[in-house]
Amino acid sequence: MILNNTKLRLLAVMVVLSASLSGCSSMPTFPVFSSGEDEKTQTNETSPSVTAQSEESGVETEGLKGATPPVPLTAEELEEQALAAKARALMGTMNAFKLDKEKQAKLNSGQLRDVQSAITQLANGEPDLALVAVQRVLDDPDFIASPNTAVWVLRGDVYRGKEQNEKAIVDYETALKLVGSNYHAHNRLGLIYRNAGKFNLAKAHYTQAIDAWPGNADSYRNRGILYDLYVGDKAAALDDYKIYKALLDFQIQSVEAAPKSLVKEQKLTSQWILDIERQIKTLEREQANG
């Protein structure tokens, strides 16, 4: 770098001054002179303490040029983050029913064939044939000696398909006597009692299903519908719908290709949430206006 005459004279003066200072054991640090071309590559020095503070806080300092301050999240984005975190936590909770059913005796091959046959026939709209198949399992001496909660839920489903809800209730309650954490039985009982207008009983069973495994998404959906359409507690319904959607989001994000039915349910739930939020705002305006 070529220095002009003025800069050279200034350097000479500073050298003379430094030599005349007593007690100095080293040469002073001279300022850096540069031409306009070098200024593009120069950077300002920042003290270590300022640098550390800026890294911790994320706040732009004079020495950090070009840094963009973080954009504040909206209330909706903050809530979405909180719900996502809650969904992860709920999915990680202990599934009491999963642990309890592993302690039950396994079905033998013949019983499994009859169970699968009953499930297929029920799905095909043939509950009478399904009842014959599942009854063979229930009458099996080996099953009587070591009953399985899932088979009692299955026969309850068959009776419900035959519109014999009282018999279905008995079977679901039998399933719960074997394994009290069977949230499938709780959910089915909740549905029967909801349709019968016994909303307190329905709510109790849905809540017990959630207690059995807080990551059980269907129970939030069912209880949300109960609050929304039958009890009229819109705020409670909104809470359950939001948790249900967050759990669906978690499931979709956890797989490479989510089933179309799951994506469809997620979109439907989003519409429910928007709709109930509008209802709540309308109610609040009406109450404010007297």
Kinemage of the C-alpha trace (Angstrom):
@kinemage 1
@onewidth
@group {chain A} dominant
@subgroup {mainchain}
@vectorlist {calphas} color= white
{ca met a 1} P 0.000 0.000 0.000
{ca ile a 2} L 1.474 3.387 -1.002
{ca leu a 3} L 1.209 6.159 1.633
{ca asn a 4} L 0.922 9.815 0.564
{ca asn a 5} L 3.243 12.558 1.918
{ca thr a 6} L 0.800 13.751 4.590
{ca lys a 7} L 0.488 10.269 6.042
{ca leu a 8} L 4.260 9.789 6.012
{ca arg a 9} L 4.798 13.016 7.894
{ca leu a 10} L 2.207 11.983 10.477
{ca leu a 11} L 3.937 8.658 10.964
{ca ala a 12} L 7.271 10.354 11.502
{ca val a 13} L 5.849 12.676 14.139
{ca met a 14} L 4.293 9.757 16.005
{ca val a 15} L 7.593 7.846 15.971
{ca val a 16} L 9.400 10.798 17.497
{ca leu a 17} L 6.727 11.216 20.166
{ca ser a 18} L 6.884 7.560 21.067
{ca ala a 19} L 10.637 7.642 21.452
{ca ser a 20} L 10.410 10.553 23.876
{ca leu a 21} L 7.942 8.841 26.216
{ca ser a 22} L 9.603 7.473 29.342
{ca gly a 23} L 8.701 4.142 30.913
{ca cys a 24} L 7.353 2.702 27.661
{ca ser a 25} L 8.785 -0.722 26.965
{ca ser a 26} L 7.172 -1.227 23.594
{ca met a 27} L 6.186 0.646 20.529
{ca pro a 28} L 2.645 2.020 20.490
{ca thr a 29} L 0.030 0.623 18.201
{ca phe a 30} L -0.454 2.858 15.202
{ca pro a 31} L -3.815 3.405 13.566
{ca val a 32} L -4.273 1.566 10.301
{ca phe a 33} L -4.303 3.765 7.224
{ca ser a 34} L -5.914 2.508 4.122
{ca ser a 35} L -7.016 3.648 0.760
{ca gly a 36} L -10.643 3.625 -0.343
{ca glu a 37} L -10.119 0.261 -1.987
{ca asp a 38} L -9.164 -1.409 1.296
{ca glu a 39} L -12.169 -0.099 3.250
{ca lys a 40} L -14.448 -2.705 1.704
{ca thr a 41} L -12.559 -5.531 3.379
{ca gln a 42} L -12.037 -3.853 6.768
{ca thr a 43} L -14.110 -4.937 9.744
{ca asn a 44} L -14.704 -3.148 13.018
{ca glu a 45} L -13.398 -4.823 16.123
{ca thr a 46} L -15.874 -5.706 18.874
{ca ser a 47} L -14.933 -6.406 22.465
{ca pro a 48} L -15.299 -10.046 23.540
{ca ser a 49} L -17.893 -9.083 26.142
{ca val a 50} L -20.059 -7.278 23.594
{ca thr a 51} L -19.690 -10.156 21.148
{ca ala a 52} L -20.702 -12.686 23.777
{ca gln a 53} L -23.691 -10.573 24.812
{ca ser a 54} L -24.839 -10.155 21.237
{ca glu a 55} L -24.596 -13.889 20.594
{ca glu a 56} L -26.617 -14.703 23.702
{ca ser a 57} L -29.312 -12.087 23.220
{ca gly a 58} L -29.497 -12.086 19.436
{ca val a 59} L -29.505 -8.252 19.479
{ca glu a 60} L -27.596 -6.470 16.742
{ca thr a 61} L -24.581 -4.437 17.893
{ca glu a 62} L -22.574 -1.761 16.142
{ca gly a 63} L -19.835 -4.278 15.430
{ca leu a 64} L -22.205 -6.818 13.861
{ca lys a 65} L -23.185 -5.362 10.523
{ca gly a 66} L -25.781 -7.008 8.342
{ca ala a 67} L -27.414 -8.977 11.177
{ca thr a 68} L -31.213 -9.089 10.971
{ca pro a 69} L -33.130 -8.900 14.250
{ca pro a 70} L -35.566 -11.791 14.793
{ca val a 71} L -39.140 -11.199 13.705
{ca pro a 72} L -41.514 -11.435 16.688
{ca leu a 73} L -43.948 -14.333 16.473
{ca thr a 74} L -47.653 -13.624 16.333
{ca ala a 75} L -49.958 -14.814 19.096
{ca glu a 76} L -51.278 -17.515 16.754
{ca glu a 77} L -47.764 -18.761 15.966
{ca leu a 78} L -46.836 -18.842 19.645
{ca glu a 79} L -49.979 -20.837 20.416
{ca glu a 80} L -49.223 -23.252 17.570
{ca gln a 81} L -45.724 -23.816 18.934
{ca ala a 82} L -47.112 -24.410 22.417
{ca leu a 83} L -49.678 -26.908 21.095
{ca ala a 84} L -47.016 -28.749 19.103
{ca ala a 85} L -44.870 -29.040 22.224
{ca lys a 86} L -47.889 -30.275 24.198
{ca ala a 87} L -48.689 -32.882 21.551
{ca arg a 88} L -45.119 -34.217 21.691
{ca ala a 89} L -45.358 -34.411 25.467
{ca leu a 90} L -48.745 -36.178 25.363
{ca met a 91} L -47.532 -38.747 22.844
{ca gly a 92} L -44.622 -39.486 25.147
{ca thr a 93} L -46.799 -40.176 28.188
{ca met a 94} L -47.318 -43.673 29.505
{ca asn a 95} L -49.941 -45.679 27.636
{ca ala a 96} L -51.476 -47.604 30.519
{ca phe a 97} L -53.686 -49.712 28.266
{ca lys a 98} L -50.749 -50.788 26.106
{ca leu a 99} L -48.920 -51.992 29.197
{ca asp a 100} L -51.965 -53.668 30.720
{ca lys a 101} L -53.044 -55.572 27.621
{ca glu a 102} L -49.564 -57.055 27.232
{ca lys a 103} L -50.167 -58.869 30.499
{ca gln a 104} L -53.206 -60.629 29.031
{ca ala a 105} L -53.075 -64.113 27.588
{ca lys a 106} L -52.575 -64.189 23.826
{ca leu a 107} L -55.240 -65.710 21.585
{ca asn a 108} L -54.398 -68.995 19.901
{ca ser a 109} L -54.433 -69.371 16.115
{ca gly a 110} L -58.017 -70.644 15.956
{ca gln a 111} L -59.299 -67.826 18.133
{ca leu a 112} L -57.423 -65.288 16.024
{ca arg a 113} L -59.053 -66.646 12.840
{ca asp a 114} L -62.515 -66.305 14.376
{ca val a 115} L -61.763 -62.795 15.610
{ca gln a 116} L -60.551 -61.724 12.170
{ca ser a 117} L -63.602 -63.308 10.562
{ca ala a 118} L -65.918 -61.428 12.943
{ca ile a 119} L -64.166 -58.121 12.210
{ca thr a 120} L -64.456 -58.665 8.445
{ca gln a 121} L -68.115 -59.674 8.586
{ca leu a 122} L -68.983 -56.715 10.799
{ca ala a 123} L -67.242 -54.367 8.365
{ca asn a 124} L -69.245 -55.931 5.530
{ca gly a 125} L -72.527 -55.195 7.327
{ca glu a 126} L -73.153 -58.782 8.472
{ca pro a 127} L -73.378 -58.518 12.280
{ca asp a 128} L -75.260 -61.828 12.648
{ca leu a 129} L -72.421 -63.786 11.051
{ca ala a 130} L -69.922 -61.767 13.046
{ca leu a 131} L -71.726 -62.693 16.257
{ca val a 132} L -71.436 -66.411 15.450
{ca ala a 133} L -67.685 -66.099 14.916
{ca val a 134} L -66.922 -64.069 18.039
{ca gln a 135} L -69.182 -66.274 20.159
{ca arg a 136} L -67.047 -69.295 19.279
{ca val a 137} L -64.095 -67.522 20.871
{ca leu a 138} L -66.031 -66.550 24.002
{ca asp a 139} L -67.250 -70.167 24.449
{ca asp a 140} L -63.758 -71.637 24.041
{ca pro a 141} L -62.647 -73.195 27.366
{ca asp a 142} L -59.146 -71.802 26.868
{ca phe a 143} L -60.572 -68.298 26.485
{ca ile a 144} L -62.837 -68.720 29.502
{ca ala a 145} L -59.783 -69.676 31.543
{ca ser a 146} L -57.797 -66.660 30.245
{ca pro a 147} L -60.194 -64.013 28.881
{ca asn a 148} L -59.021 -61.136 26.727
{ca thr a 149} L -60.488 -57.625 27.011
{ca ala a 150} L -60.338 -56.946 23.259
{ca val a 151} L -62.728 -59.797 22.408
{ca trp a 152} L -65.378 -58.408 24.747
{ca val a 153} L -65.037 -55.023 23.030
{ca leu a 154} L -65.462 -56.777 19.688
{ca arg a 155} L -68.706 -58.480 20.724
{ca gly a 156} L -69.893 -55.137 22.099
{ca asp a 157} L -69.260 -53.669 18.648
{ca val a 158} L -71.241 -56.497 17.072
{ca tyr a 159} L -74.209 -55.839 19.377
{ca arg a 160} L -73.956 -52.140 18.630
{ca gly a 161} L -74.061 -53.039 14.915
{ca lys a 162} L -77.267 -54.935 15.660
{ca glu a 163} L -78.566 -51.824 17.521
{ca gln a 164} L -78.633 -53.731 20.800
{ca asn a 165} L -76.951 -51.070 22.884
{ca glu a 166} L -77.853 -52.502 26.295
{ca lys a 167} L -76.029 -55.731 25.478
{ca ala a 168} L -73.149 -53.698 24.066
{ca ile a 169} L -72.878 -51.757 27.325
{ca val a 170} L -72.626 -55.019 29.294
{ca asp a 171} L -69.788 -56.248 27.076
{ca tyr a 172} L -67.870 -52.973 27.220
{ca glu a 173} L -68.179 -52.932 31.010
{ca thr a 174} L -66.939 -56.546 31.098
{ca ala a 175} L -63.929 -55.478 29.047
{ca leu a 176} L -63.227 -52.719 31.590
{ca lys a 177} L -63.487 -55.145 34.485
{ca leu a 178} L -60.670 -57.121 32.879
{ca val a 179} L -58.578 -54.042 32.001
{ca gly a 180} L -59.771 -50.746 33.436
{ca ser a 181} L -57.467 -48.739 31.157
{ca asn a 182} L -59.114 -50.018 27.953
{ca tyr a 183} L -59.800 -46.617 26.382
{ca his a 184} L -61.511 -48.254 23.403
{ca ala a 185} L -64.252 -49.497 25.726
{ca his a 186} L -64.455 -46.079 27.419
{ca asn a 187} L -64.825 -44.314 24.070
{ca arg a 188} L -67.601 -46.654 22.944
{ca leu a 189} L -69.481 -46.248 26.193
{ca gly a 190} L -69.097 -42.480 25.872
{ca leu a 191} L -70.676 -42.614 22.416
{ca ile a 192} L -73.626 -44.738 23.572
{ca tyr a 193} L -74.320 -42.524 26.585
{ca arg a 194} L -73.953 -39.347 24.500
{ca asn a 195} L -76.545 -40.577 21.998
{ca ala a 196} L -78.796 -41.544 24.900
{ca gly a 197} L -78.597 -38.009 26.306
{ca lys a 198} L -76.573 -39.090 29.369
{ca phe a 199} L -73.953 -36.407 28.861
{ca asn a 200} L -72.326 -36.609 32.288
{ca leu a 201} L -71.706 -40.336 31.875
{ca ala a 202} L -70.395 -39.752 28.366
{ca lys a 203} L -68.003 -37.063 29.566
{ca ala a 204} L -66.798 -39.297 32.404
{ca his a 205} L -65.910 -42.130 30.022
{ca tyr a 206} L -64.166 -39.851 27.524
{ca thr a 207} L -62.122 -38.334 30.337
{ca gln a 208} L -61.210 -41.785 31.669
{ca ala a 209} L -60.106 -42.737 28.164
{ca ile a 210} L -57.803 -39.690 28.111
{ca asp a 211} L -56.485 -40.544 31.567
{ca ala a 212} L -55.634 -44.061 30.369
{ca trp a 213} L -53.439 -42.534 27.677
{ca pro a 214} L -53.241 -38.748 27.241
{ca gly a 215} L -51.905 -39.244 23.721
{ca asn a 216} L -55.133 -40.932 22.594
{ca ala a 217} L -56.327 -38.424 19.977
{ca asp a 218} L -59.809 -39.869 19.361
{ca ser a 219} L -60.892 -39.213 22.929
{ca tyr a 220} L -60.221 -35.474 22.574
{ca arg a 221} L -62.231 -35.480 19.360
{ca asn a 222} L -65.141 -37.312 20.961
{ca arg a 223} L -65.193 -35.149 24.076
{ca gly a 224} L -64.870 -32.016 21.942
{ca ile a 225} L -67.948 -33.017 19.932
{ca leu a 226} L -69.816 -33.670 23.180
{ca tyr a 227} L -68.939 -30.199 24.483
{ca asp a 228} L -69.621 -28.527 21.147
{ca leu a 229} L -72.842 -30.032 19.869
{ca tyr a 230} L -74.493 -31.509 22.963
{ca val a 231} L -73.433 -29.557 26.063
{ca gly a 232} L -72.830 -26.160 24.440
{ca asp a 233} L -69.520 -25.502 26.195
{ca lys a 234} L -67.773 -23.908 23.216
{ca ala a 235} L -64.604 -22.929 25.080
{ca ala a 236} L -64.036 -26.486 26.350
{ca ala a 237} L -64.793 -27.855 22.890
{ca leu a 238} L -62.237 -25.498 21.330
{ca asp a 239} L -59.556 -26.676 23.755
{ca asp a 240} L -60.193 -30.328 22.909
{ca tyr a 241} L -60.307 -29.671 19.157
{ca lys a 242} L -56.979 -27.830 19.292
{ca ile a 243} L -55.289 -30.675 21.166
{ca tyr a 244} L -56.831 -33.182 18.753
{ca lys a 245} L -55.471 -31.278 15.758
{ca ala a 246} L -52.032 -30.934 17.356
{ca leu a 247} L -51.935 -34.708 17.848
{ca leu a 248} L -52.968 -35.227 14.221
{ca asp a 249} L -50.208 -32.822 13.126
{ca phe a 250} L -47.709 -34.838 15.152
{ca gln a 251} L -48.842 -38.105 13.564
{ca ile a 252} L -48.637 -36.659 10.051
{ca gln a 253} L -45.171 -35.236 10.635
{ca ser a 254} L -43.967 -38.541 12.081
{ca val a 255} L -44.480 -40.530 8.883
{ca glu a 256} L -43.041 -40.162 5.412
{ca ala a 257} L -46.396 -40.403 3.655
{ca ala a 258} L -49.456 -39.780 5.809
{ca pro a 259} L -52.700 -41.617 4.907
{ca lys a 260} L -55.158 -39.467 2.978
{ca ser a 261} L -57.819 -40.098 5.601
{ca leu a 262} L -55.543 -38.612 8.267
{ca val a 263} L -54.827 -35.497 6.189
{ca lys a 264} L -58.542 -35.126 5.463
{ca glu a 265} L -59.354 -35.339 9.176
{ca gln a 266} L -56.698 -32.724 9.929
{ca lys a 267} L -58.241 -30.277 7.444
{ca leu a 268} L -61.733 -30.987 8.780
{ca thr a 269} L -60.585 -30.293 12.334
{ca ser a 270} L -59.035 -26.999 11.227
{ca gln a 271} L -62.453 -25.984 9.894
{ca trp a 272} L -64.082 -26.964 13.175
{ca ile a 273} L -61.630 -24.764 15.054
{ca leu a 274} L -62.245 -21.759 12.797
{ca asp a 275} L -66.001 -22.242 13.034
{ca ile a 276} L -66.090 -22.516 16.817
{ca glu a 277} L -63.783 -19.498 17.198
{ca arg a 278} L -66.290 -17.478 15.150
{ca gln a 279} L -69.116 -18.746 17.335
{ca ile a 280} L -67.276 -17.732 20.502
{ca lys a 281} L -66.585 -14.238 19.139
{ca thr a 282} L -70.242 -13.853 18.180
{ca leu a 283} L -71.350 -14.891 21.666
{ca glu a 284} L -68.896 -12.446 23.244
{ca arg a 285} L -70.222 -9.581 21.110
{ca glu a 286} L -73.810 -10.446 21.988
{ca gln a 287} L -72.997 -10.551 25.688
{ca ala a 288} L -71.126 -7.231 25.452
{ca asn a 289} L -74.123 -5.613 23.747
{ca gly a 290} L -76.478 -6.909 26.410
